[in-house]
Amino acid sequence: MNVELPFAPVDTIIRRNAGDLRVSAGAAEELAKEIQRHGARLAVGAAERATADSRKTLMASDFEVETVVDADALELPVAPVDRIARIDIEDHYRVSMDARIALADILEDYADNVARAAAILARHADRRTITADDIETYFALFDHR
Protein backbone atom coordinates (compact mmCIF):
# COMPACT_ATOMS: atom_id res chain seq x y z
CA MET A 1 0.00 0.00 0.00
CA ASN A 2 1.29 3.43 -0.95
CA VAL A 3 0.92 5.67 2.09
CA GLU A 4 -0.02 9.23 1.16
CA LEU A 5 0.52 10.68 4.64
CA PRO A 6 4.03 11.75 5.63
CA PHE A 7 5.26 9.97 8.75
CA ALA A 8 6.67 13.08 10.51
CA PRO A 9 3.31 14.62 11.53
CA VAL A 10 2.07 11.18 12.59
CA ASP A 11 5.20 10.78 14.71
CA THR A 12 4.48 14.17 16.30
CA ILE A 13 0.94 13.08 17.15
CA ILE A 14 2.20 9.89 18.78
CA ARG A 15 4.86 11.81 20.73
CA ARG A 16 2.35 14.28 22.14
CA ASN A 17 0.48 11.30 23.59
CA ALA A 18 3.56 9.29 24.61
CA GLY A 19 4.68 11.19 27.67
CA ASP A 20 8.18 9.98 28.50
CA LEU A 21 8.07 7.08 26.02
CA ARG A 22 10.09 6.95 22.81
CA VAL A 23 8.42 6.31 19.46
CA SER A 24 9.74 3.91 16.84
CA ALA A 25 9.65 4.79 13.16
CA GLY A 26 7.59 1.64 12.64
CA ALA A 27 4.89 2.95 14.97
CA ALA A 28 4.51 6.14 12.93
CA GLU A 29 4.42 4.17 9.70
CA GLU A 30 1.81 1.72 11.01
CA LEU A 31 -0.40 4.50 12.35
CA ALA A 32 -0.10 6.42 9.06
CA LYS A 33 -1.37 3.33 7.23
CA GLU A 34 -4.31 3.00 9.61
CA ILE A 35 -5.14 6.70 9.34
CA GLN A 36 -5.17 6.34 5.57
CA ARG A 37 -7.48 3.31 5.68
CA HIS A 38 -9.85 5.07 8.07
CA GLY A 39 -9.86 8.28 6.03
CA ALA A 40 -10.62 6.43 2.80
CA ARG A 41 -13.56 4.66 4.49
CA LEU A 42 -14.91 7.94 5.85
CA ALA A 43 -14.68 9.51 2.39
CA VAL A 44 -16.75 6.70 0.89
CA GLY A 45 -19.50 7.44 3.42
CA ALA A 46 -19.22 11.17 2.70
CA ALA A 47 -19.50 10.51 -1.04
CA GLU A 48 -22.65 8.48 -0.43
CA ARG A 49 -24.15 11.39 1.56
CA ALA A 50 -23.19 13.86 -1.19
CA THR A 51 -24.77 11.60 -3.82
CA ALA A 52 -27.94 11.34 -1.75
CA ASP A 53 -28.07 15.17 -1.85
CA SER A 54 -27.46 15.12 -5.64
CA ARG A 55 -24.01 16.70 -5.25
CA LYS A 56 -20.60 15.79 -6.64
CA THR A 57 -18.71 17.92 -4.13
CA LEU A 58 -17.99 16.54 -0.68
CA MET A 59 -18.65 19.11 2.03
CA ALA A 60 -17.67 19.18 5.72
CA SER A 61 -21.25 18.25 6.58
CA ASP A 62 -20.82 15.02 4.60
CA PHE A 63 -18.23 14.08 7.24
CA GLU A 64 -20.80 15.04 9.89
CA VAL A 65 -18.79 18.09 10.94
CA GLU A 66 -20.64 21.29 11.76
CA THR A 67 -17.72 23.56 12.65
CA VAL A 68 -14.50 23.44 10.66
CA VAL A 69 -11.32 24.19 12.61
CA ASP A 70 -8.52 26.37 11.34
CA ALA A 71 -6.17 24.26 9.20
CA ASP A 72 -3.17 25.85 10.94
CA ALA A 73 -4.32 24.26 14.21
CA LEU A 74 -3.84 20.77 12.76
CA GLU A 75 -0.73 18.64 12.72
CA LEU A 76 -1.86 16.58 9.70
CA PRO A 77 -1.26 18.34 6.38
CA VAL A 78 -4.35 18.94 4.25
CA ALA A 79 -2.91 18.01 0.81
CA PRO A 80 -2.18 14.37 1.68
CA VAL A 81 -5.55 14.14 3.42
CA ASP A 82 -7.15 15.25 0.15
CA ARG A 83 -5.38 12.38 -1.64
CA ILE A 84 -6.52 9.97 1.09
CA ALA A 85 -10.11 11.15 0.60
CA ARG A 86 -9.91 10.29 -3.09
CA ILE A 87 -8.49 6.76 -2.74
CA ASP A 88 -11.78 4.83 -2.84
CA ILE A 89 -14.23 7.33 -4.33
CA GLU A 90 -14.97 7.87 -8.01
CA ASP A 91 -13.02 10.49 -9.94
CA HIS A 92 -16.04 12.70 -10.63
CA TYR A 93 -16.25 13.74 -6.97
CA ARG A 94 -14.66 16.95 -5.79
CA VAL A 95 -13.57 17.54 -2.19
CA SER A 96 -14.11 21.06 -0.86
CA MET A 97 -11.38 22.69 1.22
CA ASP A 98 -13.66 22.64 4.27
CA ALA A 99 -14.21 18.90 3.76
CA ARG A 100 -10.45 18.32 3.54
CA ILE A 101 -9.86 20.24 6.75
CA ALA A 102 -12.77 18.49 8.47
CA LEU A 103 -11.40 15.09 7.47
CA ALA A 104 -7.90 16.06 8.66
CA ASP A 105 -9.39 17.08 12.02
CA ILE A 106 -11.30 13.79 12.32
CA LEU A 107 -8.21 11.79 11.40
CA GLU A 108 -6.05 13.69 13.87
CA ASP A 109 -8.52 12.95 16.68
CA TYR A 110 -8.51 9.31 15.56
CA ALA A 111 -4.70 9.24 15.63
CA ASP A 112 -4.64 10.83 19.10
CA ASN A 113 -6.96 8.13 20.43
CA VAL A 114 -4.87 5.33 18.94
CA ALA A 115 -1.62 6.91 20.14
CA ARG A 116 -2.92 7.25 23.71
CA ALA A 117 -3.94 3.59 23.71
CA ALA A 118 -0.62 2.52 22.18
CA ALA A 119 1.22 4.35 24.97
CA ILE A 120 -0.82 2.44 27.54
CA LEU A 121 -0.01 -0.83 25.78
CA ALA A 122 3.73 -0.04 25.70
CA ARG A 123 3.72 0.82 29.41
CA HIS A 124 1.77 -2.34 30.19
CA ALA A 125 4.41 -4.35 28.32
CA ASP A 126 7.01 -2.56 30.47
CA ARG A 127 8.69 -1.01 27.42
CA ARG A 128 10.05 2.49 27.00
CA THR A 129 9.24 2.67 23.29
CA ILE A 130 5.92 2.68 21.43
CA THR A 131 6.30 0.27 18.52
CA ALA A 132 4.29 -0.83 15.50
CA ASP A 133 3.22 -3.83 17.59
CA ASP A 134 1.41 -1.48 19.98
CA ILE A 135 -0.51 0.09 17.08
CA GLU A 136 -1.30 -3.35 15.63
CA THR A 137 -2.37 -4.67 19.05
CA TYR A 138 -4.73 -1.75 19.48
CA PHE A 139 -6.49 -2.64 16.24
CA ALA A 140 -6.47 -6.34 17.05
CA LEU A 141 -8.17 -5.58 20.37
CA PHE A 142 -10.63 -3.00 19.14
CA ASP A 143 -10.90 -3.92 15.43
CA HIS A 144 -11.92 -0.54 14.05
CA ARG A 145 -11.13 -1.57 10.50
Backbone as a printed PyTorch tensor [residue, N CA C, xyz], in Angstrom:
tensor([[[  0.8330,  -1.1760,   0.0000],
         [  0.0000,   0.0000,   0.0000],
         [  0.8820,   1.2460,   0.0000]],

        [[  0.6030,   2.1520,  -0.9100],
         [  1.2880,   3.4280,  -0.9520],
         [  0.6610,   4.3450,   0.0960]],

        [[  1.4410,   4.8170,   1.0320],
         [  0.9220,   5.6740,   2.0880],
         [  1.0980,   7.1270,   1.6690]],

        [[ -0.0260,   7.8370,   1.5940],
         [ -0.0230,   9.2340,   1.1630],
         [  0.4580,  10.1860,   2.2630]],

        [[  0.2480,   9.8060,   3.5040],
         [  0.5170,  10.6830,   4.6380],
         [  1.9930,  10.6290,   5.0320]],

        [[  2.6470,  11.7790,   5.1600],
         [  4.0310,  11.7520,   5.6300],
         [  4.0860,  11.2610,   7.0800]],

        [[  5.1600,  10.5650,   7.4220],
         [  5.2590,   9.9740,   8.7540],
         [  5.5780,  11.0050,   9.8380]],

        [[  6.2370,  12.0970,   9.5010],
         [  6.6740,  13.0800,  10.5060],
         [  5.5040,  13.6490,  11.3230]],

        [[  4.4020,  14.1020,  10.6990],
         [  3.3120,  14.6150,  11.5320],
         [  2.6440,  13.5120,  12.3630]],

        [[  2.6440,  12.3000,  11.8420],
         [  2.0740,  11.1760,  12.5930],
         [  2.9600,  10.8930,  13.8040]],

        [[  4.2580,  10.9400,  13.6110],
         [  5.2030,  10.7750,  14.7110],
         [  4.9660,  11.8450,  15.7820]],

        [[  4.7450,  13.0670,  15.3610],
         [  4.4830,  14.1650,  16.2960],
         [  3.2280,  13.8930,  17.1080]],

        [[  2.1790,  13.3890,  16.4520],
         [  0.9370,  13.0760,  17.1520],
         [  1.1690,  11.9810,  18.1900]],

        [[  1.9210,  10.9580,  17.8150],
         [  2.1980,   9.8860,  18.7840],
         [  2.9940,  10.4530,  19.9570]],

        [[  4.0070,  11.2570,  19.6650],
         [  4.8610,  11.8080,  20.7260],
         [  4.0750,  12.6810,  21.6960]],

        [[  3.1020,  13.4250,  21.2130],
         [  2.3530,  14.2790,  22.1360],
         [  1.4530,  13.4590,  23.0670]],

        [[  1.2610,  12.1970,  22.7450],
         [  0.4780,  11.2970,  23.5910],
         [  1.3540,  10.2960,  24.3480]],

        [[  2.6550,  10.3160,  24.0920],
         [  3.5560,   9.2900,  24.6150],
         [  4.1310,   9.6020,  25.9850]],

        [[  4.0430,  10.8450,  26.4010],
         [  4.6790,  11.1900,  27.6670],
         [  6.1750,  10.9970,  27.5680]],

        [[  6.7370,  10.1940,  28.4710],
         [  8.1850,   9.9830,  28.4970],
         [  8.6420,   8.8130,  27.6240]],

        [[  7.7170,   8.2130,  26.8770],
         [  8.0690,   7.0780,  26.0190],
         [  8.7030,   7.5520,  24.7160]],

        [[  9.5340,   6.7030,  24.1460],
         [ 10.0850,   6.9490,  22.8150],
         [  9.1030,   6.3970,  21.7880]],

        [[  9.3070,   6.7500,  20.5380],
         [  8.4220,   6.3070,  19.4550],
         [  9.2770,   5.7440,  18.3300]],

        [[  8.9970,   4.5080,  17.9440],
         [  9.7400,   3.9110,  16.8360],
         [  9.2100,   4.4310,  15.5050]],

        [[ 10.0710,   4.3990,  14.5020],
         [  9.6480,   4.7940,  13.1560],
         [  8.5370,   3.8720,  12.6610]],

        [[  8.6190,   2.6060,  13.0440],
         [  7.5900,   1.6440,  12.6420],
         [  6.2220,   1.9820,  13.1900]],

        [[  6.1760,   2.5620,  14.3780],
         [  4.8900,   2.9510,  14.9670],
         [  4.2410,   4.0610,  14.1380]],

        [[  5.0430,   5.0410,  13.7480],
         [  4.5120,   6.1370,  12.9310],
         [  4.0430,   5.6260,  11.5780]],

        [[  4.8110,   4.7300,  10.9940],
         [  4.4220,   4.1740,   9.6960],
         [  3.1300,   3.3690,   9.8110]],

        [[  3.0180,   2.5470,  10.8280],
         [  1.8140,   1.7230,  11.0090],
         [  0.5880,   2.5880,  11.2630]],

        [[  0.7460,   3.6170,  12.0920],
         [ -0.3960,   4.4970,  12.3520],
         [ -0.7690,   5.2850,  11.0980]],

        [[  0.1940,   5.7100,  10.3150],
         [ -0.1020,   6.4220,   9.0620],
         [ -0.9280,   5.5350,   8.1270]],

        [[ -0.5890,   4.2570,   8.0530],
         [ -1.3690,   3.3250,   7.2260],
         [ -2.8020,   3.2240,   7.7230]],

        [[ -2.9630,   3.1260,   9.0410],
         [ -4.3060,   3.0000,   9.6120],
         [ -5.1180,   4.2800,   9.4350]],

        [[ -4.4560,   5.4220,   9.5750],
         [ -5.1360,   6.6990,   9.3440],
         [ -5.6320,   6.7540,   7.9030]],

        [[ -4.7910,   6.3270,   6.9780],
         [ -5.1690,   6.3370,   5.5680],
         [ -6.3730,   5.4310,   5.3160]],

        [[ -6.3460,   4.2240,   5.8630],
         [ -7.4850,   3.3100,   5.6800],
         [ -8.7720,   3.9190,   6.2260]],

        [[ -8.6710,   4.4810,   7.4240],
         [ -9.8480,   5.0670,   8.0660],
         [-10.3640,   6.2630,   7.2580]],

        [[ -9.4610,   7.1110,   6.8110],
         [ -9.8630,   8.2800,   6.0310],
         [-10.5340,   7.9070,   4.7280]],

        [[-10.0140,   6.8870,   4.0570],
         [-10.6220,   6.4320,   2.8000],
         [-12.0340,   5.9020,   3.0510]],

        [[-12.2090,   5.1650,   4.1470],
         [-13.5600,   4.6590,   4.4900],
         [-14.5230,   5.8070,   4.7780]],

        [[-14.0570,   6.7990,   5.5300],
         [-14.9060,   7.9380,   5.8470],
         [-15.3090,   8.7010,   4.5830]],

        [[-14.3830,   8.8060,   3.6380],
         [-14.6760,   9.5130,   2.3900],
         [-15.7280,   8.7850,   1.5680]],

        [[-15.7200,   7.4670,   1.6050],
         [-16.7530,   6.7010,   0.8900],
         [-18.1220,   7.0410,   1.4680]],

        [[-18.2340,   7.0690,   2.7820],
         [-19.5000,   7.4380,   3.4150],
         [-19.9110,   8.8640,   3.0730]],

        [[-18.9340,   9.7710,   3.0530],
         [-19.2190,  11.1660,   2.7020],
         [-19.6940,  11.2710,   1.2580]],

        [[-19.0760,  10.5020,   0.3690],
         [-19.4990,  10.5080,  -1.0370],
         [-20.9260,   9.9910,  -1.1760]],

        [[-21.2680,   8.9940,  -0.3950],
         [-22.6450,   8.4780,  -0.4270],
         [-23.6320,   9.5460,   0.0400]],

        [[-23.2650,  10.3170,   1.0760],
         [-24.1520,  11.3890,   1.5560],
         [-24.2700,  12.5030,   0.5110]],

        [[-23.1560,  12.8320,  -0.1430],
         [-23.1920,  13.8630,  -1.1930],
         [-24.0840,  13.4040,  -2.3410]],

        [[-23.9510,  12.1490,  -2.7380],
         [-24.7680,  11.6030,  -3.8170],
         [-26.2510,  11.6340,  -3.4410]],

        [[-26.5440,  11.3100,  -2.2100],
         [-27.9430,  11.3420,  -1.7450],
         [-28.5190,  12.7500,  -1.8350]],

        [[-27.6430,  13.7670,  -1.7110],
         [-28.0740,  15.1690,  -1.8470],
         [-27.9030,  15.6820,  -3.2770]],

        [[-27.6460,  14.7760,  -4.2230],
         [-27.4580,  15.1190,  -5.6380],
         [-26.2940,  16.0820,  -5.8510]],

        [[-25.2070,  15.8660,  -5.1070],
         [-24.0070,  16.6970,  -5.2480],
         [-22.8260,  15.8320,  -5.6390]],

        [[-21.8570,  16.4620,  -6.3030],
         [-20.6040,  15.7950,  -6.6410],
         [-19.4520,  16.3300,  -5.7990]],

        [[-19.7370,  17.3230,  -4.9770],
         [-18.7100,  17.9180,  -4.1260],
         [-18.9410,  17.5000,  -2.6870]],

        [[-17.9210,  16.9100,  -2.0890],
         [-17.9940,  16.5390,  -0.6830],
         [-17.7990,  17.7920,   0.1510]],

        [[-18.6750,  17.9570,   1.1380],
         [-18.6460,  19.1050,   2.0320],
         [-18.3080,  18.6180,   3.4440]],

        [[-17.9630,  19.5440,   4.3240],
         [-17.6650,  19.1800,   5.7150],
         [-18.8520,  18.4650,   6.3530]],

        [[-20.0510,  18.8820,   6.0110],
         [-21.2500,  18.2510,   6.5790],
         [-21.3770,  16.7860,   6.1620]],

        [[-20.7950,  16.4190,   5.0360],
         [-20.8210,  15.0170,   4.6040],
         [-19.9550,  14.1450,   5.5210]],

        [[-19.0400,  14.7820,   6.2390],
         [-18.2260,  14.0840,   7.2390],
         [-18.8230,  14.2750,   8.6350]],

        [[-20.0490,  14.8090,   8.6630],
         [-20.7970,  15.0380,   9.8940],
         [-20.0810,  16.0130,  10.8230]],

        [[-19.4860,  17.0390,  10.2180],
         [-18.7920,  18.0920,  10.9410],
         [-19.5680,  19.3860,  10.7430]],

        [[-19.8970,  20.0380,  11.8380],
         [-20.6420,  21.2920,  11.7550],
         [-19.7210,  22.5020,  11.7470]],

        [[-18.6580,  22.4510,  12.5520],
         [-17.7250,  23.5570,  12.6460],
         [-16.3530,  23.0900,  12.1790]],

        [[-15.8050,  23.7910,  11.2190],
         [-14.5010,  23.4380,  10.6630],
         [-13.4290,  24.2410,  11.3950]],

        [[-12.4190,  23.5370,  11.8960],
         [-11.3240,  24.1890,  12.6130],
         [-10.4100,  24.9050,  11.6280]],

        [[ -9.5230,  25.7110,  12.1600],
         [ -8.5190,  26.3740,  11.3410],
         [ -7.4650,  25.3360,  10.9480]],

        [[ -7.1360,  25.2500,   9.6880],
         [ -6.1730,  24.2590,   9.1950],
         [ -4.8110,  24.4020,   9.8760]],

        [[ -4.4640,  25.6210,  10.2790],
         [ -3.1700,  25.8480,  10.9350],
         [ -3.1160,  25.2190,  12.3270]],

        [[ -4.2720,  24.8790,  12.8780],
         [ -4.3210,  24.2580,  14.2070],
         [ -4.0640,  22.7540,  14.1440]],

        [[ -3.9920,  22.2160,  12.9310],
         [ -3.8440,  20.7720,  12.7620],
         [ -2.3950,  20.3790,  12.5240]],

        [[ -2.0640,  19.1980,  12.9740],
         [ -0.7340,  18.6360,  12.7150],
         [ -0.7050,  17.9660,  11.3390]],

        [[ -1.8100,  17.2890,  10.9840],
         [ -1.8570,  16.5760,   9.7000],
         [ -1.9980,  17.5700,   8.5520]],

        [[ -1.1710,  17.4380,   7.5240],
         [ -1.2640,  18.3440,   6.3790],
         [ -2.4880,  18.0360,   5.5190]],

        [[ -3.0910,  19.0670,   4.9830],
         [ -4.3510,  18.9390,   4.2500],
         [ -4.1660,  18.2820,   2.8790]],

        [[ -3.0880,  18.5670,   2.1690],
         [ -2.9050,  18.0140,   0.8140],
         [ -2.8890,  16.4810,   0.8100]],

        [[ -2.1250,  15.8310,   1.6780],
         [ -2.1790,  14.3680,   1.6810],
         [ -3.5440,  13.8330,   2.1260]],

        [[ -4.2160,  14.5630,   2.9970],
         [ -5.5520,  14.1410,   3.4240],
         [ -6.5120,  14.1920,   2.2410]],

        [[ -6.3350,  15.1790,   1.3720],
         [ -7.1490,  15.2470,   0.1520],
         [ -6.9220,  14.0030,  -0.7050]],

        [[ -5.6750,  13.5920,  -0.8520],
         [ -5.3820,  12.3830,  -1.6420],
         [ -5.9630,  11.1380,  -0.9700]],

        [[ -5.9220,  11.0940,   0.3510],
         [ -6.5210,   9.9730,   1.0890],
         [ -8.0240,   9.9240,   0.8190]],

        [[ -8.6690,  11.0920,   0.8280],
         [-10.1150,  11.1490,   0.6040],
         [-10.4920,  10.5850,  -0.7640]],

        [[ -9.6050,  10.6950,  -1.7190],
         [ -9.9120,  10.2910,  -3.0940],
         [ -9.5470,   8.8360,  -3.4130]],

        [[ -8.9760,   8.1200,  -2.4710],
         [ -8.4920,   6.7600,  -2.7420],
         [ -9.6020,   5.8280,  -3.2280]],

        [[-10.7320,   5.8080,  -2.5300],
         [-11.7830,   4.8340,  -2.8400],
         [-13.0740,   5.4500,  -3.3710]],

        [[-13.0340,   6.7290,  -3.7430],
         [-14.2310,   7.3330,  -4.3270],
         [-13.9900,   7.5550,  -5.8190]],

        [[-15.0760,   7.6990,  -6.5550],
         [-14.9730,   7.8690,  -8.0070],
         [-14.3620,   9.2290,  -8.3520]],

        [[-13.7450,   9.2920,  -9.5210],
         [-13.0220,  10.4900,  -9.9450],
         [-13.8960,  11.7200, -10.1380]],

        [[-15.1920,  11.5390, -10.3630],
         [-16.0370,  12.7040, -10.6280],
         [-16.3450,  13.5160,  -9.3700]],

        [[-16.0220,  12.9850,  -8.2030],
         [-16.2490,  13.7360,  -6.9670],
         [-15.1620,  14.7830,  -6.7750]],

        [[-15.5840,  15.9070,  -6.2140],
         [-14.6550,  16.9460,  -5.7890],
         [-14.7000,  16.9750,  -4.2620]],

        [[-13.6380,  17.4500,  -3.6510],
         [-13.5710,  17.5370,  -2.1920],
         [-13.3020,  18.9980,  -1.8390]],

        [[-14.2740,  19.6490,  -1.2120],
         [-14.1100,  21.0590,  -0.8610],
         [-12.9950,  21.2200,   0.1650]],

        [[-12.4550,  22.4260,   0.2470],
         [-11.3830,  22.6920,   1.2160],
         [-11.8910,  22.4570,   2.6360]],

        [[-13.1160,  22.8810,   2.9320],
         [-13.6640,  22.6420,   4.2750],
         [-13.7680,  21.1480,   4.5710]],

        [[-14.1150,  20.3510,   3.5700],
         [-14.2080,  18.9010,   3.7620],
         [-12.8240,  18.3120,   4.0220]],

        [[-11.8240,  18.8000,   3.3290],
         [-10.4510,  18.3160,   3.5440],
         [ -9.9940,  18.6060,   4.9700]],

        [[-10.2600,  19.8360,   5.4000],
         [ -9.8580,  20.2400,   6.7540],
         [-10.6520,  19.4480,   7.7920]],

        [[-11.9450,  19.2680,   7.5430],
         [-12.7710,  18.4900,   8.4740],
         [-12.2590,  17.0570,   8.5860]],

        [[-11.9200,  16.4610,   7.4520],
         [-11.4000,  15.0920,   7.4720],
         [-10.0530,  15.0430,   8.1910]],

        [[ -9.1920,  16.0210,   7.9640],
         [ -7.8990,  16.0580,   8.6600],
         [ -8.1070,  16.1450,  10.1700]],

        [[ -9.0770,  16.9430,  10.5920],
         [ -9.3880,  17.0810,  12.0190],
         [ -9.8920,  15.7550,  12.5950]],

        [[-10.7830,  15.0980,  11.8790],
         [-11.3040,  13.7940,  12.3170],
         [-10.1690,  12.7850,  12.4270]],

        [[ -9.3090,  12.7530,  11.4150],
         [ -8.2110,  11.7870,  11.3970],
         [ -7.1830,  12.0850,  12.4860]],

        [[ -6.9890,  13.3490,  12.7950],
         [ -6.0540,  13.6870,  13.8660],
         [ -6.6040,  13.2520,  15.2230]],

        [[ -7.8920,  13.4470,  15.4460],
         [ -8.5160,  12.9490,  16.6820],
         [ -8.3950,  11.4340,  16.7730]],

        [[ -8.6340,  10.7700,  15.6550],
         [ -8.5120,   9.3070,  15.5640],
         [ -7.0950,   8.8860,  15.9330]],

        [[ -6.1040,   9.5650,  15.3640],
         [ -4.7010,   9.2440,  15.6280],
         [ -4.3520,   9.4830,  17.0930]],

        [[ -4.8750,  10.5660,  17.6740],
         [ -4.6380,  10.8300,  19.0990],
         [ -5.1680,   9.6920,  19.9640]],

        [[ -6.3670,   9.2220,  19.6580],
         [ -6.9620,   8.1290,  20.4350],
         [ -6.1200,   6.8590,  20.3400]],

        [[ -5.6900,   6.5270,  19.1350],
         [ -4.8710,   5.3270,  18.9410],
         [ -3.5270,   5.5000,  19.6430]],

        [[ -2.9220,   6.6680,  19.5230],
         [ -1.6150,   6.9150,  20.1390],
         [ -1.6910,   6.8210,  21.6610]],

        [[ -2.7580,   7.3640,  22.2540],
         [ -2.9230,   7.2530,  23.7130],
         [ -3.0010,   5.7910,  24.1350]],

        [[ -3.7940,   5.0170,  23.3970],
         [ -3.9390,   3.5860,  23.7080],
         [ -2.6260,   2.8430,  23.4950]],

        [[ -1.8970,   3.1750,  22.4420],
         [ -0.6170,   2.5160,  22.1760],
         [  0.3770,   2.8020,  23.2990]],

        [[  0.3440,   4.0160,  23.8420],
         [  1.2240,   4.3530,  24.9690],
         [  0.8740,   3.4990,  26.1860]],

        [[ -0.3950,   3.2990,  26.4310],
         [ -0.8240,   2.4360,  27.5400],
         [ -0.3320,   1.0110,  27.3230]],

        [[ -0.4680,   0.5290,  26.0950],
         [ -0.0150,  -0.8300,  25.7850],
         [  1.4960,  -0.9750,  25.9720]],

        [[  2.2630,   0.0230,  25.5420],
         [  3.7250,  -0.0370,  25.7020],
         [  4.1010,  -0.0470,  27.1790]],

        [[  3.4370,   0.7950,  27.9650],
         [  3.7240,   0.8200,  29.4060],
         [  3.3310,  -0.5090,  30.0510]],

        [[  2.2120,  -1.0550,  29.6430],
         [  1.7670,  -2.3410,  30.1850],
         [  2.7760,  -3.4450,  29.8730]],

        [[  3.3950,  -3.3650,  28.7090],
         [  4.4080,  -4.3490,  28.3230],
         [  5.7690,  -4.0350,  28.9570]],

        [[  5.8000,  -2.9790,  29.7750],
         [  7.0140,  -2.5600,  30.4720],
         [  8.1310,  -2.1980,  29.4900]],

        [[  7.7250,  -1.4840,  28.4040],
         [  8.6950,  -1.0060,  27.4210],
         [  8.7680,   0.5090,  27.4950]],

        [[  9.8630,   1.0390,  27.0350],
         [ 10.0450,   2.4900,  27.0010],
         [  9.8190,   3.0710,  25.6160]],

        [[  9.4310,   2.2270,  24.6710],
         [  9.2420,   2.6680,  23.2880],
         [  7.9020,   2.1700,  22.7600]],

        [[  7.1510,   3.0740,  22.1310],
         [  5.9250,   2.6820,  21.4250],
         [  6.3590,   2.1300,  20.0730]],

        [[  5.9000,   0.9320,  19.7560],
         [  6.2990,   0.2670,  18.5170],
         [  5.0920,   0.0150,  17.6210]],

        [[  5.3660,  -0.4520,  16.4270],
         [  4.2900,  -0.8250,  15.5000],
         [  3.4120,  -1.9120,  16.1120]],

        [[  4.0020,  -2.7820,  16.9230],
         [  3.2200,  -3.8330,  17.5870],
         [  2.1330,  -3.2460,  18.4820]],

        [[  2.4170,  -2.1170,  19.1130],
         [  1.4080,  -1.4840,  19.9760],
         [  0.2380,  -0.9640,  19.1450]],

        [[  0.5490,  -0.3960,  17.9900],
         [ -0.5080,   0.0860,  17.0840],
         [ -1.3150,  -1.1110,  16.5770]],

        [[ -0.6240,  -2.1530,  16.1410],
         [ -1.3050,  -3.3520,  15.6340],
         [ -2.1420,  -4.0180,  16.7220]],

        [[ -1.6270,  -4.0640,  17.9430],
         [ -2.3660,  -4.6680,  19.0530],
         [ -3.6400,  -3.8860,  19.3360]],

        [[ -3.5320,  -2.5650,  19.2840],
         [ -4.7310,  -1.7470,  19.4780],
         [ -5.8280,  -2.1580,  18.4980]],

        [[ -5.4770,  -2.2860,  17.2290],
         [ -6.4890,  -2.6370,  16.2360],
         [ -6.9330,  -4.0830,  16.3630]],

        [[ -6.0620,  -4.9490,  16.8190],
         [ -6.4650,  -6.3420,  17.0470],
         [ -7.4730,  -6.4200,  18.2020]],

        [[ -7.2670,  -5.5840,  19.2100],
         [ -8.1700,  -5.5850,  20.3730],
         [ -9.4980,  -4.8980,  20.0780]],

        [[ -9.4290,  -3.8160,  19.3320],
         [-10.6250,  -2.9970,  19.1380],
         [-11.1380,  -2.9790,  17.7180]],

        [[-10.5260,  -3.7290,  16.8370],
         [-10.8960,  -3.9210,  15.4340],
         [-11.7940,  -2.8250,  14.8650]],

        [[-11.2010,  -1.6780,  14.6350],
         [-11.9170,  -0.5350,  14.0510],
         [-11.8330,  -0.5120,  12.5350]],

        [[-11.3630,  -1.5630,  11.9570],
         [-11.1350,  -1.5670,  10.4960],
         [-12.3900,  -1.8060,   9.7460]]])
